[in-house]
Amino acid sequence: MDSKDVFIKHVAQTSPFPLKIEVKKAEGTYIFDKEGKKYFDLISGIAVTNIGHRHPKVVAAIKEQVDKYLHVMAYGEFVQDSQNGLAKELAKLLPSTLDCCYFVNSGTEAIEGALKLAKRVTERTEIISCHKSYHGSTHGSLSVSGNETKKYRYRPLLPDVKFMHFNKLEDLELVTEKTAAVLVEPIQGDAGVRIGSQEFLEALRHKCTKTGAQLIFDEIQTGIGRTGKMFAFEHYGVVPDILALAKGLGGGMPIGSFISSHEKMNLFTHDPILGHITTFGGHPVVCASAWANLKAIQEENMLKHVEQKGQLLEETIAHPAVKEIRRKGLMLAVEFENADLVQKIVHACLDKGIITFWFLSCPESFRLAPPINISDEDILEAGKRIKETIMASC
C-alpha cells in the first residue's frame, strides 16, 4: 500500500476528489512534492501561511519554545510567557475595547466562543448571520453559516438563528432588542470575496449599538494582513464588540482566538465558573509561533505592499474569459461562466505547478490568497502560468 492508498483508506476524507499532492517540503511561497516538483502555493493553505511557509522567525520561535516546555496545564491557570506575549501584542494592535483574548485551537472554536460570550453579555438568544456566510463546521458555527447544502444533513441545529443578506441595508430591520449578536465577515470569504460596503457596515454598527446587540466580526480569513491592513475592519473604521481570528494568526500553527473587552470576558469566570474551557487552547508552542508571526509582519513592513501586489496579480491574470475579479489586497476571487470551467482550470493549474482552490458557496469562482510577502517575480511567473491555463481551458 503506497502513501496515497494509506491516505485514502486510513485518513478520513472530506470529498471524493482530494488533490493528493505528496508533500515533502514547504518553504516561503513554495510546496515541493516527493518527486521534487515545485508548486506555487497561491492559497497559503487557505489563508493560513500569510507570511509564507516556515518563515525563519516563526521557526526560530517554535524551536526556542519547544526547548522550554510544551503543554503544561489546561487553559487559564498557569502564567506562560508566549501566551502573555501574544495577548499583549494583539492588545497593542487592536482598539482599547478589544483588549482581552481567549485563545482556542481553530476558527470554528473561536466562533463558538464568540457566540457564547454574546449570549452571556446580552442575556439574549437570537443570532443573526448572513446568507452565503461560512463560519465553521462544528454544531454551533454550522448553525450560523449560510450555506444550506452543507447543513441539511445535520439538522436540527441551533434554534433562534436568522439570516440577512450581506450589504442589504433593508435587512438590518431584523436586528432588534431580542438580538444577542450579529455575526458577519467584513469581507465574505467563501461566498467568493464579497466586499462589505462602507454604508452597510456603518449602519450595522449603529443598529447593534442602538439595540444592544453584540457585533461579531469573523476575520478568520480576512485578518492578519490578508487585505492590506492587519485587520479588515480597519478599512472601514468600524469596530466590533467581539472579534474572531484564526488561520493567518498562527504562522502555520493551529490557533483561534475570540477577543473582546476585559469586562465582558470576565463574565466567563463566574455564574458559573469555567464558563468557557479548553484543554489545548493557548498552547505555548502555538502562541510562540503566532507572536513571532505578528512581529515579523510589523518588523518587515509587510503590509505596505499588499495592495500593490494584489493589483499586480489581478493585472497579470486578466483575460476576456474572466467575468469578474473581486479583490481586496491579496484576497481574490476569479469568476468564470460556470463551475465546470473553474474545476477544469484549478486542476490544469495544478499540472502547471500552481495551487489554487474553489469556494464553498461560489463554485463558479476560484480563490487566490498567496503569502502577503510574495515577491513580484513570483507573482509574474505564477500569474503567467494561470493565464496560460485559462487560455488553454477556454
C-alpha positions in Angstrom: 0.0 0.0 0.0 1.6 3.3 -1.1 1.3 6.6 0.7 -1.7 7.7 -1.3 -3.5 4.5 -0.6 -2.9 4.9 3.1 -4.1 8.5 2.9 -7.4 7.4 1.2 -8.0 4.4 3.4 -6.9 5.5 6.8 -7.1 9.3 6.8 -10.8 10.4 6.9 -11.6 12.3 3.7 -13.7 15.4 3.1 -14.5 14.9 -0.6 -14.3 12.2 -3.3 -11.5 14.2 -5.1 -8.7 15.4 -2.9 -5.7 17.0 -4.6 -3.3 14.3 -3.3 -0.1 16.2 -3.5 2.5 14.2 -1.6 4.3 16.9 0.4 8.0 16.6 1.1 8.9 20.2 2.0 7.4 23.7 2.1 9.4 27.0 2.1 8.2 30.5 1.5 5.7 30.6 -1.4 6.5 27.0 -2.5 5.5 23.5 -1.7 7.6 20.6 -3.0 6.3 17.1 -3.6 8.2 13.8 -3.1 9.2 13.8 -6.8 10.8 17.2 -6.5 8.1 19.2 -8.3 7.7 22.8 -7.1 4.3 24.3 -6.7 3.5 28.0 -6.2 1.1 28.0 -3.2 -1.3 30.7 -4.2 -3.8 30.0 -1.4 -1.5 29.8 1.6 -3.2 26.7 2.9 -6.5 28.6 2.6 -5.3 31.9 4.1 -3.1 30.4 6.8 0.5 30.8 5.9 0.1 34.6 5.3 3.9 35.2 5.6 4.9 32.1 3.7 5.8 28.6 4.8 8.3 28.2 7.6 9.2 31.9 8.0 12.6 31.9 9.7 11.4 34.0 12.7 8.4 31.7 13.2 10.6 28.6 13.0 13.1 30.0 15.5 10.4 30.9 18.0 8.9 27.4 17.8 12.2 25.8 18.3 13.0 28.1 21.3 9.7 27.3 22.9 10.0 23.5 22.3 13.2 23.6 24.3 11.5 25.1 27.3 8.1 23.3 27.6 5.1 22.0 25.7 1.6 21.7 27.2 1.7 22.2 31.0 -1.9 22.9 32.0 -5.4 23.4 30.7 -6.2 27.0 29.6 -6.4 29.9 32.1 -4.4 28.5 35.1 -0.7 28.9 34.6 1.2 32.1 33.5 3.1 31.4 30.3 5.4 33.9 28.6 4.4 33.1 24.9 0.7 33.3 25.8 1.2 36.6 27.6 3.3 37.9 24.8 0.8 37.1 22.1 -2.1 38.6 24.1 -0.2 41.8 24.8 0.8 42.1 21.1 -2.8 41.8 20.0 -3.9 44.3 22.6 -1.3 46.7 21.2 -2.6 46.3 17.6 -6.3 46.5 18.4 -8.6 49.2 19.8 -8.9 49.5 23.5 -12.3 47.9 23.6 -10.7 44.7 22.2 -8.0 44.2 24.9 -8.7 40.6 26.2 -8.1 37.4 24.2 -9.4 34.0 24.7 -7.1 31.5 22.8 -8.6 28.4 21.3 -7.4 25.9 18.6 -9.3 26.9 15.4 -11.6 29.3 13.7 -14.7 27.3 14.3 -13.9 27.2 18.1 -13.4 31.0 18.0 -16.9 31.4 16.6 -18.4 29.0 19.2 -16.8 31.0 22.0 -17.9 34.4 20.5 -21.5 33.2 20.3 -21.4 32.1 23.9 -19.9 35.4 25.0 -22.6 37.4 23.1 -25.4 35.4 24.8 -23.8 35.9 28.2 -23.3 39.6 27.7 -26.8 40.3 26.5 -28.7 37.5 28.2 -30.5 37.0 24.8 -30.6 34.1 22.5 -31.2 35.3 18.9 -28.3 35.2 16.5 -28.3 36.9 13.1 -25.9 35.9 10.4 -25.7 36.3 6.6 -26.7 34.2 3.7 -23.7 32.5 2.0 -21.5 33.1 5.0 -19.1 30.4 6.3 -18.2 30.3 10.0 -17.1 26.7 10.5 -18.3 23.1 10.7 -19.0 22.4 14.4 -22.6 22.4 15.5 -22.9 26.0 16.6 -20.8 27.5 13.8 -22.5 25.4 11.2 -25.9 26.7 12.5 -24.9 30.3 11.8 -23.3 29.6 8.4 -25.5 30.5 5.4 -25.0 27.5 3.0 -27.9 25.1 3.3 -26.2 22.4 1.2 -23.6 22.0 4.0 -26.3 22.0 6.8 -29.3 19.9 5.9 -27.9 16.5 6.8 -27.1 17.7 10.4 -30.4 19.3 11.4 -31.8 20.1 13.9 -29.2 22.8 14.5 -29.2 25.7 16.9 -32.6 27.4 17.3 -33.2 31.2 17.1 -30.9 31.8 14.2 -31.9 34.2 11.4 -30.2 35.2 8.2 -30.0 38.5 6.4 -28.5 39.4 3.0 -25.0 40.8 3.2 -24.7 44.5 2.1 -28.6 44.9 2.1 -29.5 47.8 4.3 -33.2 46.9 4.5 -32.3 43.6 6.2 -30.9 45.4 9.2 -34.5 45.7 10.4 -34.1 42.1 11.5 -31.8 43.4 14.3 -33.9 44.2 17.4 -33.8 44.3 21.2 -34.2 40.5 21.1 -30.9 40.0 19.2 -27.9 38.7 21.1 -25.4 39.0 18.2 -25.0 39.9 14.6 -22.2 37.8 13.1 -20.6 39.0 9.8 -17.4 38.7 7.8 -16.5 42.3 6.8 -15.5 40.6 3.5 -17.3 37.4 2.9 -14.7 34.7 2.1 -16.3 31.5 0.9 -19.1 33.5 -0.7 -16.5 34.4 -3.3 -14.8 37.6 -1.8 -17.9 39.8 -1.4 -16.6 43.1 -0.1 -18.6 44.8 2.6 -19.8 48.4 1.8 -18.9 51.3 4.0 -22.6 52.2 4.2 -23.7 48.7 5.3 -21.1 48.1 7.9 -21.5 51.6 9.4 -25.3 51.1 9.5 -24.8 47.7 11.0 -22.6 49.1 13.8 -25.2 51.8 14.5 -28.0 49.3 14.7 -26.2 47.0 17.0 -25.3 49.9 19.3 -28.9 51.1 19.3 -30.4 47.7 20.1 -27.6 46.4 22.4 -26.8 43.5 20.2 -23.1 42.4 20.1 -21.5 42.9 16.7 -19.1 40.0 16.0 -16.7 40.3 13.1 -15.4 37.0 11.8 -11.9 37.9 10.5 -10.7 34.3 10.3 -10.0 34.7 6.6 -9.6 38.4 6.3 -7.3 39.1 9.4 -3.6 39.3 9.8 -2.6 41.3 6.7 -4.6 39.5 4.1 -6.4 42.6 2.9 -3.6 45.1 3.3 -4.5 46.0 6.9 -3.7 43.9 9.9 -7.5 43.6 10.4 -10.0 44.2 7.6 -12.3 46.3 9.8 -9.6 48.9 9.8 -10.5 49.7 6.2 -13.9 50.8 7.4 -13.3 52.4 10.8 -16.0 50.1 12.2 -15.0 48.3 15.4 -16.8 45.1 16.5 -17.7 44.2 20.1 -16.2 40.8 19.6 -13.5 39.8 17.0 -12.8 36.2 15.9 -9.4 35.4 14.5 -7.6 32.1 13.4 -5.9 30.9 10.1 -3.3 33.5 9.4 -2.8 34.3 13.1 -0.7 31.2 13.9 2.1 31.5 11.3 1.2 27.9 10.1 0.3 26.5 13.5 -3.3 25.8 14.7 -4.8 28.6 16.6 -8.0 30.6 17.0 -9.0 33.5 19.3 -12.1 35.5 20.2 -11.3 38.9 21.5 -13.4 41.4 23.4 -13.1 43.7 26.4 -11.7 42.5 29.7 -15.0 43.4 31.4 -17.0 41.2 29.0 -14.6 38.3 29.1 -14.6 38.3 32.9 -18.2 37.1 32.7 -16.8 33.6 32.0 -15.2 33.5 35.5 -18.4 33.3 37.5 -22.1 32.1 37.4 -20.8 29.5 36.5 -17.1 29.5 36.9 -15.3 27.9 33.9 -17.9 29.4 31.6 -15.8 28.5 28.6 -12.9 26.0 28.8 -10.4 24.4 26.6 -7.5 21.9 27.2 -5.1 22.9 24.4 -6.2 26.5 23.7 -3.3 28.9 24.1 -0.7 26.1 23.7 2.7 27.6 24.4 4.3 26.5 21.1 1.4 27.8 19.0 1.4 31.1 20.9 5.1 31.5 20.3 4.6 30.9 16.6 1.7 33.4 16.4 3.6 36.0 18.4 6.6 35.7 16.1 4.3 35.9 13.1 2.8 39.2 14.2 6.2 40.7 15.0 7.6 39.6 11.6 4.7 41.3 9.7 5.5 44.5 11.5 9.3 44.4 11.6 9.4 43.6 7.9 6.7 46.1 7.0 4.8 43.5 5.0 1.5 45.4 4.9 3.0 48.3 2.9 3.0 46.4 -0.4 0.0 44.1 -0.1 -2.4 46.3 -2.2 0.3 46.8 -4.9 1.0 43.1 -5.1 -2.7 42.3 -5.3 -3.1 44.7 -8.2 -0.2 43.2 -10.0 -1.6 39.7 -9.7 -5.0 40.9 -10.9 -3.5 42.6 -13.9 -1.3 39.6 -14.7 -4.2 37.1 -14.9 -6.7 39.3 -16.6 -8.3 37.6 -19.6 -11.6 38.0 -21.6 -12.9 34.7 -20.3 -12.7 36.1 -16.7 -16.2 37.5 -15.9 -15.0 39.4 -12.8 -12.2 39.6 -10.3 -13.2 40.6 -6.8 -10.3 41.7 -4.7 -9.1 43.3 -1.5 -5.4 43.3 -1.0 -4.3 39.7 -1.7 -7.7 38.1 -1.2 -9.1 37.4 -4.7 -12.0 35.6 -6.4 -11.7 34.9 -10.1 -15.1 34.3 -11.6 -15.9 32.4 -14.8 -19.0 31.4 -16.7 -19.6 28.1 -14.8 -18.4 25.8 -12.1 -17.2 23.1 -14.6 -14.8 25.5 -16.1 -13.4 26.5 -12.7 -12.8 22.8 -11.8 -11.0 22.4 -15.2 -8.8 25.4 -14.6 -8.0 24.5 -10.9 -6.8 21.0 -11.9 -4.9 22.3 -15.0 -3.2 24.9 -12.8 -2.1 22.1 -10.5 -0.4 20.4 -13.5 1.4 23.6 -14.1 2.6 23.8 -10.6 0.1 26.3 -9.3 -2.1 25.6 -6.3 -5.5 27.4 -6.4 -8.8 26.3 -4.9 -12.6 26.8 -5.2 -15.1 28.4 -2.8 -17.7 26.5 -0.8 -20.5 28.9 -1.7 -19.3 30.3 -5.0 -18.4 27.3 -7.3 -18.1 29.5 -10.4 -15.0 31.2 -9.0 -11.6 30.1 -7.8 -9.7 31.7 -5.0 -6.2 33.2 -4.8 -4.6 34.2 -1.5 -0.8 34.0 -1.8 1.5 34.9 1.0 1.4 38.7 1.6 5.2 38.8 1.2 5.3 37.0 -2.1 7.8 38.5 -4.5 6.8 40.4 -7.6 8.8 37.9 -9.6 6.8 35.0 -8.3 3.5 36.9 -8.9 4.5 37.5 -12.5 5.6 33.9 -13.1 2.6 32.3 -11.3 0.2 34.7 -13.0 1.7 33.9 -16.4 1.0 30.2 -15.8 -2.5 30.9 -14.6 -3.3 33.0 -17.7 -1.8 30.3 -20.0 -4.1 27.8 -18.3 -7.2 30.0 -18.7 -6.4 30.4 -22.4 -5.9 26.7 -22.9 -9.1 25.9 -21.0 -11.5 28.3 -22.7 
